[in-house]
Amino acid sequence: MLFVIFAIDKPGMAETRAAAMDAHRRYLESAPFKNVMSGPLMDDAGENIIGSLYMLDAENRGVIDRMFKDDPLCQADIWESVEVRHFVARVDNRD
């Protein structure tokens, strides 16, 4: 099942985010889901990270919920808001 996570950072989280990134990347490499696509959300000028976007392939929502307990970036408590939604891919134009 595909899930999309749209997370917006709390103000002033750049240093906290940066400190957690290496551990976060290591976690994603061995996580119990496939990281289909992910990356930072940027401000309109493309200069500052304002959040994160993930598309994950997981067995069920419970796997995604566990991510929020296990992922060092999630544990860093940087997000002001998080939306998790089941996603059904109808069109995929990536090459």
PyRosetta script that sets phi, psi and omega in degrees:
from pyrosetta import init, pose_from_sequence

init()
pose = pose_from_sequence("MLFVIFAIDKPGMAETRAAAMDAHRRYLESAPFKNVMSGPLMDDAGENIIGSLYMLDAENRGVIDRMFKDDPLCQADIWESVEVRHFVARVDNRD")
pose.set_psi(1, 138.3)
pose.set_omega(1, 176.7)
pose.set_phi(2, -91.1)
pose.set_psi(2, 140.9)
pose.set_omega(2, 175.2)
pose.set_phi(3, -131.8)
pose.set_psi(3, 142.5)
pose.set_omega(3, 175.4)
pose.set_phi(4, -113.8)
pose.set_psi(4, 133.8)
pose.set_omega(4, 176.9)
pose.set_phi(5, -119.4)
pose.set_psi(5, 125.6)
pose.set_omega(5, 179.7)
pose.set_phi(6, -120.3)
pose.set_psi(6, 110.9)
pose.set_omega(6, -173.9)
pose.set_phi(7, -125.6)
pose.set_psi(7, 131.7)
pose.set_omega(7, 179.7)
pose.set_phi(8, -108.1)
pose.set_psi(8, 130.7)
pose.set_omega(8, -178.4)
pose.set_phi(9, -69.8)
pose.set_psi(9, 151.1)
pose.set_omega(9, 166.9)
pose.set_phi(10, -69.6)
pose.set_psi(10, 154.0)
pose.set_omega(10, 176.0)
pose.set_phi(11, -59.9)
pose.set_psi(11, 143.2)
pose.set_omega(11, 173.9)
pose.set_phi(12, 75.1)
pose.set_psi(12, 25.8)
pose.set_omega(12, -176.1)
pose.set_phi(13, -98.7)
pose.set_psi(13, 7.0)
pose.set_omega(13, -174.3)
pose.set_phi(14, -57.5)
pose.set_psi(14, -46.7)
pose.set_omega(14, -178.8)
pose.set_phi(15, -68.1)
pose.set_psi(15, -41.5)
pose.set_omega(15, 178.6)
pose.set_phi(16, -63.5)
pose.set_psi(16, -43.2)
pose.set_omega(16, 178.0)
pose.set_phi(17, -60.2)
pose.set_psi(17, -49.1)
pose.set_omega(17, -177.6)
pose.set_phi(18, -60.7)
pose.set_psi(18, -39.8)
pose.set_omega(18, -178.9)
pose.set_phi(19, -65.5)
pose.set_psi(19, -28.1)
pose.set_omega(19, -177.3)
pose.set_phi(20, -92.7)
pose.set_psi(20, -8.6)
pose.set_omega(20, -169.5)
pose.set_phi(21, -65.3)
pose.set_psi(21, -42.6)
pose.set_omega(21, -179.1)
pose.set_phi(22, -61.6)
pose.set_psi(22, -45.9)
pose.set_omega(22, 178.9)
pose.set_phi(23, -65.9)
pose.set_psi(23, -36.9)
pose.set_omega(23, 177.6)
pose.set_phi(24, -61.5)
pose.set_psi(24, -46.2)
pose.set_omega(24, 179.4)
pose.set_phi(25, -62.8)
pose.set_psi(25, -41.7)
pose.set_omega(25, 177.2)
pose.set_phi(26, -62.0)
pose.set_psi(26, -41.5)
pose.set_omega(26, 178.4)
pose.set_phi(27, -60.0)
pose.set_psi(27, -46.3)
pose.set_omega(27, -178.2)
pose.set_phi(28, -62.0)
pose.set_psi(28, -31.5)
pose.set_omega(28, 179.7)
pose.set_phi(29, -65.8)
pose.set_psi(29, -27.2)
pose.set_omega(29, -177.3)
pose.set_phi(30, -120.7)
pose.set_psi(30, 14.1)
pose.set_omega(30, -176.2)
pose.set_phi(31, -67.7)
pose.set_psi(31, 156.4)
pose.set_omega(31, -179.3)
pose.set_phi(32, -82.3)
pose.set_psi(32, 32.4)
pose.set_omega(32, 176.0)
pose.set_phi(33, -149.7)
pose.set_psi(33, 165.4)
pose.set_omega(33, 176.1)
pose.set_phi(34, -95.0)
pose.set_psi(34, 126.1)
pose.set_omega(34, 175.5)
pose.set_phi(35, -83.9)
pose.set_psi(35, 96.2)
pose.set_omega(35, -177.6)
pose.set_phi(36, -68.9)
pose.set_psi(36, -45.0)
pose.set_omega(36, -179.1)
pose.set_phi(37, -161.8)
pose.set_psi(37, 140.4)
pose.set_omega(37, 176.2)
pose.set_phi(38, -160.9)
pose.set_psi(38, 162.7)
pose.set_omega(38, 177.2)
pose.set_phi(39, 169.5)
pose.set_psi(39, 174.8)
pose.set_omega(39, -178.7)
pose.set_phi(40, -77.0)
pose.set_psi(40, 147.0)
pose.set_omega(40, 167.9)
pose.set_phi(41, -88.7)
pose.set_psi(41, 135.7)
pose.set_omega(41, -175.3)
pose.set_phi(42, -113.4)
pose.set_psi(42, 156.9)
pose.set_omega(42, 172.8)
pose.set_phi(43, -68.3)
pose.set_psi(43, 169.7)
pose.set_omega(43, -175.3)
pose.set_phi(44, -61.3)
pose.set_psi(44, -25.5)
pose.set_omega(44, 177.9)
pose.set_phi(45, -81.4)
pose.set_psi(45, -9.6)
pose.set_omega(45, -179.1)
pose.set_phi(46, 72.6)
pose.set_psi(46, 21.9)
pose.set_omega(46, -174.5)
pose.set_phi(47, -107.1)
pose.set_psi(47, -29.3)
pose.set_omega(47, -174.2)
pose.set_phi(48, -126.9)
pose.set_psi(48, 137.6)
pose.set_omega(48, 175.1)
pose.set_phi(49, -74.2)
pose.set_psi(49, 130.7)
pose.set_omega(49, 179.1)
pose.set_phi(50, -119.0)
pose.set_psi(50, -2.0)
pose.set_omega(50, -179.7)
pose.set_phi(51, 172.0)
pose.set_psi(51, -162.7)
pose.set_omega(51, -176.9)
pose.set_phi(52, -140.1)
pose.set_psi(52, 149.0)
pose.set_omega(52, 175.1)
pose.set_phi(53, -130.9)
pose.set_psi(53, 132.6)
pose.set_omega(53, 178.5)
pose.set_phi(54, -130.5)
pose.set_psi(54, 143.2)
pose.set_omega(54, 164.3)
pose.set_phi(55, -121.8)
pose.set_psi(55, 114.0)
pose.set_omega(55, -174.2)
pose.set_phi(56, -120.9)
pose.set_psi(56, 143.4)
pose.set_omega(56, 175.2)
pose.set_phi(57, -106.0)
pose.set_psi(57, 113.1)
pose.set_omega(57, -175.9)
pose.set_phi(58, -134.8)
pose.set_psi(58, 158.2)
pose.set_omega(58, -179.4)
pose.set_phi(59, -61.9)
pose.set_psi(59, -37.7)
pose.set_omega(59, -178.8)
pose.set_phi(60, -164.6)
pose.set_psi(60, 175.2)
pose.set_omega(60, -178.1)
pose.set_phi(61, -63.9)
pose.set_psi(61, -30.4)
pose.set_omega(61, 178.9)
pose.set_phi(62, -59.1)
pose.set_psi(62, -36.6)
pose.set_omega(62, 177.5)
pose.set_phi(63, -62.9)
pose.set_psi(63, -41.2)
pose.set_omega(63, 179.1)
pose.set_phi(64, -67.1)
pose.set_psi(64, -42.6)
pose.set_omega(64, 179.0)
pose.set_phi(65, -60.3)
pose.set_psi(65, -37.7)
pose.set_omega(65, 177.8)
pose.set_phi(66, -65.8)
pose.set_psi(66, -29.0)
pose.set_omega(66, 177.3)
pose.set_phi(67, -55.5)
pose.set_psi(67, -38.9)
pose.set_omega(67, -176.6)
pose.set_phi(68, -70.9)
pose.set_psi(68, -14.4)
pose.set_omega(68, 175.0)
pose.set_phi(69, -94.4)
pose.set_psi(69, -30.0)
pose.set_omega(69, -170.1)
pose.set_phi(70, -102.0)
pose.set_psi(70, -30.2)
pose.set_omega(70, -174.9)
pose.set_phi(71, -75.0)
pose.set_psi(71, 125.4)
pose.set_omega(71, 179.5)
pose.set_phi(72, -57.5)
pose.set_psi(72, -32.2)
pose.set_omega(72, 178.0)
pose.set_phi(73, -68.1)
pose.set_psi(73, -39.4)
pose.set_omega(73, 176.5)
pose.set_phi(74, -65.8)
pose.set_psi(74, -40.7)
pose.set_omega(74, 179.9)
pose.set_phi(75, -65.3)
pose.set_psi(75, -23.5)
pose.set_omega(75, -179.8)
pose.set_phi(76, -71.5)
pose.set_psi(76, -9.9)
pose.set_omega(76, 174.9)
pose.set_phi(77, 56.2)
pose.set_psi(77, 48.8)
pose.set_omega(77, -178.1)
pose.set_phi(78, -92.2)
pose.set_psi(78, -15.1)
pose.set_omega(78, -171.0)
pose.set_phi(79, -92.3)
pose.set_psi(79, 134.3)
pose.set_omega(79, 175.5)
pose.set_phi(80, -81.4)
pose.set_psi(80, -37.8)
pose.set_omega(80, 178.6)
pose.set_phi(81, -144.6)
pose.set_psi(81, 146.9)
pose.set_omega(81, 179.6)
pose.set_phi(82, -139.0)
pose.set_psi(82, 128.8)
pose.set_omega(82, 174.0)
pose.set_phi(83, -115.5)
pose.set_psi(83, 127.2)
pose.set_omega(83, 174.9)
pose.set_phi(84, -119.4)
pose.set_psi(84, 126.2)
pose.set_omega(84, -178.3)
pose.set_phi(85, -138.0)
pose.set_psi(85, 139.4)
pose.set_omega(85, 170.4)
pose.set_phi(86, -67.3)
pose.set_psi(86, 137.7)
pose.set_omega(86, -174.0)
pose.set_phi(87, -125.7)
pose.set_psi(87, 133.8)
pose.set_omega(87, 175.5)
pose.set_phi(88, -111.4)
pose.set_psi(88, 114.3)
pose.set_omega(88, -178.5)
pose.set_phi(89, -78.0)
pose.set_psi(89, 118.3)
pose.set_omega(89, 176.6)
pose.set_phi(90, -104.2)
pose.set_psi(90, -33.6)
pose.set_omega(90, 179.9)
pose.set_phi(91, -131.5)
pose.set_psi(91, 135.3)
pose.set_omega(91, 175.5)
pose.set_phi(92, -140.2)
pose.set_psi(92, 101.9)
pose.set_omega(92, -177.3)
pose.set_phi(93, -98.6)
pose.set_psi(93, 10.1)
pose.set_omega(93, 177.4)
pose.set_phi(94, -67.7)
pose.set_psi(94, 142.8)
pose.set_omega(94, 178.1)
pose.set_phi(95, -98.7)
pose.dump_pdb("model.pdb")
